[in-house]
Amino acid sequence: MRMKELQIDSRNILSIDTMELSESCVIVITDGRAKMSELPPHAETTIKTYKGKVTRINFDFRSSPTSLRDL
């Protein structure tokens, strides 16, 4: 899934209209930038960081549950 760039204004304020967001999403802020992505209905999402900055976001789509809570 691709991350969508969110706009931060000249006063460094991030304005988000929650009515335009999907039912479940993730917003990541790193290095002065903000990005948003919808979360898939069934997947494991991993956010990887290095030296305090987000370097990668992985969506692992699996058909089988990964924990007992998912059963």
Distance bins in CASP14 RR format, pairs under 12 A and 6 or more apart:
PFRMAT RR
TARGET T0000
AUTHOR 0000-0000-0000
RMODE 2
METHOD distances of the structure
MODEL  1
1 22 0 0 0 0 0 1 0 0 0 0 0
1 25 0 0 0 0 0 1 0 0 0 0 0
1 26 0 0 0 0 1 0 0 0 0 0 0
1 35 0 0 0 0 0 1 0 0 0 0 0
1 36 0 0 0 0 0 1 0 0 0 0 0
1 37 1 0 1 0 0 0 0 0 0 0 0
1 38 1 0 0 1 0 0 0 0 0 0 0
1 39 0 0 0 0 1 0 0 0 0 0 0
1 40 1 0 0 1 0 0 0 0 0 0 0
1 41 0 0 0 0 0 1 0 0 0 0 0
1 43 0 0 0 0 1 0 0 0 0 0 0
1 45 0 0 0 0 1 0 0 0 0 0 0
1 57 0 0 0 0 1 0 0 0 0 0 0
1 58 0 0 0 0 1 0 0 0 0 0 0
1 59 1 0 1 0 0 0 0 0 0 0 0
1 60 0 0 0 0 0 1 0 0 0 0 0
1 61 0 0 0 0 1 0 0 0 0 0 0
2 35 0 0 0 0 1 0 0 0 0 0 0
2 36 0 0 0 0 0 1 0 0 0 0 0
2 37 1 0 0 1 0 0 0 0 0 0 0
2 38 0 0 0 0 1 0 0 0 0 0 0
2 57 0 0 0 0 0 1 0 0 0 0 0
2 59 0 0 0 0 0 1 0 0 0 0 0
3 25 0 0 0 0 0 1 0 0 0 0 0
3 26 0 0 0 0 1 0 0 0 0 0 0
3 27 0 0 0 0 1 0 0 0 0 0 0
3 28 1 0 0 1 0 0 0 0 0 0 0
3 29 0 0 0 0 0 1 0 0 0 0 0
3 30 0 0 0 0 0 1 0 0 0 0 0
3 33 0 0 0 0 1 0 0 0 0 0 0
3 34 0 0 0 0 1 0 0 0 0 0 0
3 35 1 1 0 0 0 0 0 0 0 0 0
3 36 1 0 0 1 0 0 0 0 0 0 0
3 37 1 0 1 0 0 0 0 0 0 0 0
3 38 0 0 0 0 1 0 0 0 0 0 0
3 39 0 0 0 0 0 1 0 0 0 0 0
3 45 0 0 0 0 0 1 0 0 0 0 0
3 47 0 0 0 0 0 1 0 0 0 0 0
3 54 0 0 0 0 1 0 0 0 0 0 0
3 56 0 0 0 0 0 1 0 0 0 0 0
3 57 1 0 0 1 0 0 0 0 0 0 0
3 58 0 0 0 0 0 1 0 0 0 0 0
3 59 0 0 0 0 0 1 0 0 0 0 0
4 16 0 0 0 0 0 1 0 0 0 0 0
4 20 0 0 0 0 0 1 0 0 0 0 0
4 21 0 0 0 0 0 1 0 0 0 0 0
4 22 0 0 0 0 0 1 0 0 0 0 0
4 25 0 0 0 0 1 0 0 0 0 0 0
4 26 0 0 0 0 0 1 0 0 0 0 0
4 27 0 0 0 0 1 0 0 0 0 0 0
4 28 0 0 0 0 0 1 0 0 0 0 0
4 33 0 0 0 0 0 1 0 0 0 0 0
4 34 0 0 0 0 1 0 0 0 0 0 0
4 35 1 0 0 1 0 0 0 0 0 0 0
4 36 1 0 1 0 0 0 0 0 0 0 0
4 37 1 0 0 1 0 0 0 0 0 0 0
4 38 0 0 0 0 1 0 0 0 0 0 0
5 14 0 0 0 0 0 1 0 0 0 0 0
5 27 0 0 0 0 0 1 0 0 0 0 0
5 28 0 0 0 0 0 1 0 0 0 0 0
5 29 0 0 0 0 0 1 0 0 0 0 0
5 32 0 0 0 0 0 1 0 0 0 0 0
5 33 1 0 0 1 0 0 0 0 0 0 0
5 34 1 0 0 1 0 0 0 0 0 0 0
5 35 1 0 1 0 0 0 0 0 0 0 0
5 36 0 0 0 0 1 0 0 0 0 0 0
5 37 0 0 0 0 0 1 0 0 0 0 0
6 13 0 0 0 0 0 1 0 0 0 0 0
6 14 1 0 0 1 0 0 0 0 0 0 0
6 15 0 0 0 0 1 0 0 0 0 0 0
6 16 1 0 0 1 0 0 0 0 0 0 0
6 17 0 0 0 0 0 1 0 0 0 0 0
6 20 0 0 0 0 0 1 0 0 0 0 0
6 21 0 0 0 0 0 1 0 0 0 0 0
6 25 0 0 0 0 0 1 0 0 0 0 0
6 26 0 0 0 0 0 1 0 0 0 0 0
6 27 1 0 0 1 0 0 0 0 0 0 0
6 28 0 0 0 0 1 0 0 0 0 0 0
6 29 0 0 0 0 1 0 0 0 0 0 0
6 30 0 0 0 0 0 1 0 0 0 0 0
6 32 0 0 0 0 0 1 0 0 0 0 0
6 33 0 0 0 0 1 0 0 0 0 0 0
6 34 1 0 1 0 0 0 0 0 0 0 0
6 35 1 0 0 1 0 0 0 0 0 0 0
6 36 1 0 1 0 0 0 0 0 0 0 0
6 37 0 0 0 0 0 1 0 0 0 0 0
7 13 0 0 0 0 1 0 0 0 0 0 0
7 14 1 0 0 1 0 0 0 0 0 0 0
7 15 1 0 0 1 0 0 0 0 0 0 0
7 16 0 0 0 0 1 0 0 0 0 0 0
7 17 0 0 0 0 0 1 0 0 0 0 0
7 33 0 0 0 0 0 1 0 0 0 0 0
7 34 0 0 0 0 1 0 0 0 0 0 0
7 35 0 0 0 0 0 1 0 0 0 0 0
7 36 0 0 0 0 0 1 0 0 0 0 0
8 14 1 0 1 0 0 0 0 0 0 0 0
8 15 0 0 0 0 1 0 0 0 0 0 0
8 16 0 0 0 0 0 1 0 0 0 0 0
8 27 0 0 0 0 0 1 0 0 0 0 0
8 29 0 0 0 0 1 0 0 0 0 0 0
8 31 0 0 0 0 0 1 0 0 0 0 0
8 32 1 0 0 1 0 0 0 0 0 0 0
8 33 1 0 0 1 0 0 0 0 0 0 0
8 34 1 0 1 0 0 0 0 0 0 0 0
8 35 0 0 0 0 0 1 0 0 0 0 0
9 15 1 0 0 1 0 0 0 0 0 0 0
9 34 0 0 0 0 0 1 0 0 0 0 0
12 29 0 0 0 0 0 1 0 0 0 0 0
12 32 1 0 0 1 0 0 0 0 0 0 0
12 33 0 0 0 0 0 1 0 0 0 0 0
12 34 0 0 0 0 0 1 0 0 0 0 0
13 34 0 0 0 0 0 1 0 0 0 0 0
14 27 0 0 0 0 1 0 0 0 0 0 0
14 28 0 0 0 0 0 1 0 0 0 0 0
14 29 1 0 0 1 0 0 0 0 0 0 0
14 32 0 0 0 0 1 0 0 0 0 0 0
14 33 0 0 0 0 1 0 0 0 0 0 0
14 34 1 0 1 0 0 0 0 0 0 0 0
14 35 0 0 0 0 0 1 0 0 0 0 0
14 36 0 0 0 0 0 1 0 0 0 0 0
15 34 0 0 0 0 0 1 0 0 0 0 0
16 25 0 0 0 0 1 0 0 0 0 0 0
16 27 1 0 0 1 0 0 0 0 0 0 0
16 29 0 0 0 0 0 1 0 0 0 0 0
16 34 0 0 0 0 1 0 0 0 0 0 0
16 35 0 0 0 0 0 1 0 0 0 0 0
16 36 1 0 0 1 0 0 0 0 0 0 0
17 36 0 0 0 0 0 1 0 0 0 0 0
18 25 0 0 0 0 0 1 0 0 0 0 0
18 27 0 0 0 0 0 1 0 0 0 0 0
18 36 0 0 0 0 0 1 0 0 0 0 0
20 36 0 0 0 0 0 1 0 0 0 0 0
20 38 0 0 0 0 0 1 0 0 0 0 0
21 27 0 0 0 0 1 0 0 0 0 0 0
21 36 1 0 0 1 0 0 0 0 0 0 0
21 37 0 0 0 0 0 1 0 0 0 0 0
21 38 0 0 0 0 1 0 0 0 0 0 0
21 39 0 0 0 0 0 1 0 0 0 0 0
22 36 0 0 0 0 1 0 0 0 0 0 0
22 37 0 0 0 0 1 0 0 0 0 0 0
22 38 1 0 1 0 0 0 0 0 0 0 0
22 39 1 0 0 1 0 0 0 0 0 0 0
22 40 0 0 0 0 0 1 0 0 0 0 0
22 41 0 0 0 0 0 1 0 0 0 0 0
23 38 0 0 0 0 1 0 0 0 0 0 0
23 39 0 0 0 0 1 0 0 0 0 0 0
23 40 0 0 0 0 0 1 0 0 0 0 0
23 41 0 0 0 0 1 0 0 0 0 0 0
24 36 0 0 0 0 0 1 0 0 0 0 0
24 37 0 0 0 0 0 1 0 0 0 0 0
24 38 1 0 0 1 0 0 0 0 0 0 0
24 39 1 0 1 0 0 0 0 0 0 0 0
24 40 0 0 0 0 1 0 0 0 0 0 0
24 41 0 0 0 0 1 0 0 0 0 0 0
24 42 0 0 0 0 0 1 0 0 0 0 0
24 43 0 0 0 0 0 1 0 0 0 0 0
24 45 0 0 0 0 0 1 0 0 0 0 0
25 35 0 0 0 0 0 1 0 0 0 0 0
25 36 1 0 1 0 0 0 0 0 0 0 0
25 37 1 0 0 1 0 0 0 0 0 0 0
25 38 1 0 1 0 0 0 0 0 0 0 0
25 39 1 0 1 0 0 0 0 0 0 0 0
25 40 0 0 0 0 0 1 0 0 0 0 0
25 45 0 0 0 0 0 1 0 0 0 0 0
26 34 0 0 0 0 0 1 0 0 0 0 0
26 35 0 0 0 0 1 0 0 0 0 0 0
26 36 1 0 0 1 0 0 0 0 0 0 0
26 37 1 0 1 0 0 0 0 0 0 0 0
26 38 0 0 0 0 1 0 0 0 0 0 0
26 39 1 0 1 0 0 0 0 0 0 0 0
26 40 0 0 0 0 0 1 0 0 0 0 0
26 43 0 0 0 0 0 1 0 0 0 0 0
26 45 1 0 0 1 0 0 0 0 0 0 0
26 46 0 0 0 0 0 1 0 0 0 0 0
26 47 1 0 0 1 0 0 0 0 0 0 0
26 54 0 0 0 0 0 1 0 0 0 0 0
26 57 1 0 0 1 0 0 0 0 0 0 0
26 58 0 0 0 0 0 1 0 0 0 0 0
26 59 0 0 0 0 1 0 0 0 0 0 0
27 33 0 0 0 0 0 1 0 0 0 0 0
27 34 1 0 0 1 0 0 0 0 0 0 0
27 35 1 0 0 1 0 0 0 0 0 0 0
27 36 1 0 1 0 0 0 0 0 0 0 0
27 37 0 0 0 0 1 0 0 0 0 0 0
27 38 0 0 0 0 0 1 0 0 0 0 0
27 39 0 0 0 0 0 1 0 0 0 0 0
27 47 0 0 0 0 0 1 0 0 0 0 0
27 54 0 0 0 0 0 1 0 0 0 0 0
27 57 0 0 0 0 0 1 0 0 0 0 0
28 34 1 0 0 1 0 0 0 0 0 0 0
28 35 1 0 1 0 0 0 0 0 0 0 0
28 36 1 0 0 1 0 0 0 0 0 0 0
28 37 1 0 0 1 0 0 0 0 0 0 0
28 39 0 0 0 0 0 1 0 0 0 0 0
28 45 0 0 0 0 0 1 0 0 0 0 0
28 47 1 0 0 1 0 0 0 0 0 0 0
28 48 0 0 0 0 0 1 0 0 0 0 0
28 49 0 0 0 0 0 1 0 0 0 0 0
28 53 0 0 0 0 0 1 0 0 0 0 0
28 54 1 0 1 0 0 0 0 0 0 0 0
28 55 0 0 0 0 0 1 0 0 0 0 0
28 56 0 0 0 0 0 1 0 0 0 0 0
28 57 1 0 0 1 0 0 0 0 0 0 0
29 35 0 0 0 0 1 0 0 0 0 0 0
29 36 0 0 0 0 1 0 0 0 0 0 0
29 47 0 0 0 0 0 1 0 0 0 0 0
29 52 0 0 0 0 0 1 0 0 0 0 0
29 53 0 0 0 0 0 1 0 0 0 0 0
29 54 0 0 0 0 1 0 0 0 0 0 0
30 47 0 0 0 0 1 0 0 0 0 0 0
30 48 0 0 0 0 0 1 0 0 0 0 0
30 49 1 0 0 1 0 0 0 0 0 0 0
30 50 0 0 0 0 0 1 0 0 0 0 0
30 51 0 0 0 0 0 1 0 0 0 0 0
30 52 1 0 0 1 0 0 0 0 0 0 0
30 53 1 0 1 0 0 0 0 0 0 0 0
30 54 1 0 1 0 0 0 0 0 0 0 0
30 55 0 0 0 0 1 0 0 0 0 0 0
30 56 0 0 0 0 0 1 0 0 0 0 0
30 57 0 0 0 0 0 1 0 0 0 0 0
31 49 0 0 0 0 0 1 0 0 0 0 0
31 50 0 0 0 0 0 1 0 0 0 0 0
31 51 0 0 0 0 0 1 0 0 0 0 0
31 52 0 0 0 0 1 0 0 0 0 0 0
31 53 1 0 1 0 0 0 0 0 0 0 0
31 54 1 0 0 1 0 0 0 0 0 0 0
31 55 0 0 0 0 0 1 0 0 0 0 0
32 53 0 0 0 0 1 0 0 0 0 0 0
32 54 0 0 0 0 0 1 0 0 0 0 0
33 53 0 0 0 0 0 1 0 0 0 0 0
33 54 0 0 0 0 1 0 0 0 0 0 0
34 54 0 0 0 0 0 1 0 0 0 0 0
35 47 0 0 0 0 0 1 0 0 0 0 0
35 54 0 0 0 0 1 0 0 0 0 0 0
35 57 0 0 0 0 1 0 0 0 0 0 0
36 57 0 0 0 0 0 1 0 0 0 0 0
37 43 0 0 0 0 0 1 0 0 0 0 0
37 45 0 0 0 0 1 0 0 0 0 0 0
37 47 0 0 0 0 0 1 0 0 0 0 0
37 54 0 0 0 0 0 1 0 0 0 0 0
37 57 1 0 0 1 0 0 0 0 0 0 0
37 58 0 0 0 0 0 1 0 0 0 0 0
37 59 0 0 0 0 1 0 0 0 0 0 0
38 45 0 0 0 0 0 1 0 0 0 0 0
38 59 0 0 0 0 1 0 0 0 0 0 0
39 45 1 0 0 1 0 0 0 0 0 0 0
39 47 0 0 0 0 0 1 0 0 0 0 0
39 57 0 0 0 0 0 1 0 0 0 0 0
39 59 0 0 0 0 1 0 0 0 0 0 0
39 61 0 0 0 0 0 1 0 0 0 0 0
40 58 0 0 0 0 0 1 0 0 0 0 0
40 59 1 0 0 1 0 0 0 0 0 0 0
40 60 0 0 0 0 1 0 0 0 0 0 0
40 61 1 0 0 1 0 0 0 0 0 0 0
40 62 0 0 0 0 0 1 0 0 0 0 0
41 59 0 0 0 0 0 1 0 0 0 0 0
41 61 0 0 0 0 1 0 0 0 0 0 0
41 62 0 0 0 0 0 1 0 0 0 0 0
42 59 0 0 0 0 0 1 0 0 0 0 0
42 60 0 0 0 0 0 1 0 0 0 0 0
42 61 1 0 0 1 0 0 0 0 0 0 0
42 62 1 0 0 1 0 0 0 0 0 0 0
42 63 1 0 0 1 0 0 0 0 0 0 0
42 64 0 0 0 0 1 0 0 0 0 0 0
42 65 0 0 0 0 1 0 0 0 0 0 0
42 66 0 0 0 0 0 1 0 0 0 0 0
42 70 0 0 0 0 1 0 0 0 0 0 0
43 57 0 0 0 0 0 1 0 0 0 0 0
43 58 0 0 0 0 1 0 0 0 0 0 0
43 59 1 0 1 0 0 0 0 0 0 0 0
43 60 1 0 1 0 0 0 0 0 0 0 0
43 61 1 0 1 0 0 0 0 0 0 0 0
43 62 1 0 0 1 0 0 0 0 0 0 0
43 63 0 0 0 0 0 1 0 0 0 0 0
43 65 0 0 0 0 0 1 0 0 0 0 0
43 66 0 0 0 0 1 0 0 0 0 0 0
43 70 0 0 0 0 0 1 0 0 0 0 0
44 57 0 0 0 0 0 1 0 0 0 0 0
44 58 0 0 0 0 1 0 0 0 0 0 0
44 59 1 0 0 1 0 0 0 0 0 0 0
44 60 1 0 1 0 0 0 0 0 0 0 0
44 61 0 0 0 0 1 0 0 0 0 0 0
44 62 1 0 0 1 0 0 0 0 0 0 0
44 63 0 0 0 0 0 1 0 0 0 0 0
44 64 0 0 0 0 0 1 0 0 0 0 0
44 65 0 0 0 0 0 1 0 0 0 0 0
44 66 1 0 0 1 0 0 0 0 0 0 0
44 67 0 0 0 0 1 0 0 0 0 0 0
44 70 0 0 0 0 1 0 0 0 0 0 0
45 56 0 0 0 0 0 1 0 0 0 0 0
45 57 1 0 0 1 0 0 0 0 0 0 0
45 58 1 0 0 1 0 0 0 0 0 0 0
45 59 1 0 1 0 0 0 0 0 0 0 0
45 60 1 0 0 1 0 0 0 0 0 0 0
45 61 0 0 0 0 0 1 0 0 0 0 0
45 62 0 0 0 0 0 1 0 0 0 0 0
45 66 0 0 0 0 0 1 0 0 0 0 0
46 54 0 0 0 0 0 1 0 0 0 0 0
46 55 0 0 0 0 0 1 0 0 0 0 0
46 56 0 0 0 0 1 0 0 0 0 0 0
46 57 1 0 0 1 0 0 0 0 0 0 0
46 58 1 0 1 0 0 0 0 0 0 0 0
46 59 0 0 0 0 1 0 0 0 0 0 0
46 60 1 0 0 1 0 0 0 0 0 0 0
46 66 0 0 0 0 0 1 0 0 0 0 0
47 53 0 0 0 0 0 1 0 0 0 0 0
47 54 1 0 0 1 0 0 0 0 0 0 0
47 55 0 0 0 0 1 0 0 0 0 0 0
47 56 1 0 0 1 0 0 0 0 0 0 0
47 57 1 0 1 0 0 0 0 0 0 0 0
47 58 0 0 0 0 1 0 0 0 0 0 0
47 59 0 0 0 0 0 1 0 0 0 0 0
48 54 1 0 0 1 0 0 0 0 0 0 0
48 55 1 0 1 0 0 0 0 0 0 0 0
48 56 1 0 1 0 0 0 0 0 0 0 0
48 57 1 0 0 1 0 0 0 0 0 0 0
48 58 1 0 0 1 0 0 0 0 0 0 0
49 55 1 0 0 1 0 0 0 0 0 0 0
49 56 0 0 0 0 1 0 0 0 0 0 0
49 57 0 0 0 0 0 1 0 0 0 0 0
50 56 0 0 0 0 1 0 0 0 0 0 0
60 66 0 0 0 0 1 0 0 0 0 0 0
62 70 0 0 0 0 1 0 0 0 0 0 0
63 70 0 0 0 0 0 1 0 0 0 0 0
64 70 0 0 0 0 1 0 0 0 0 0 0
64 71 0 0 0 0 1 0 0 0 0 0 0
65 71 1 0 1 0 0 0 0 0 0 0 0
END
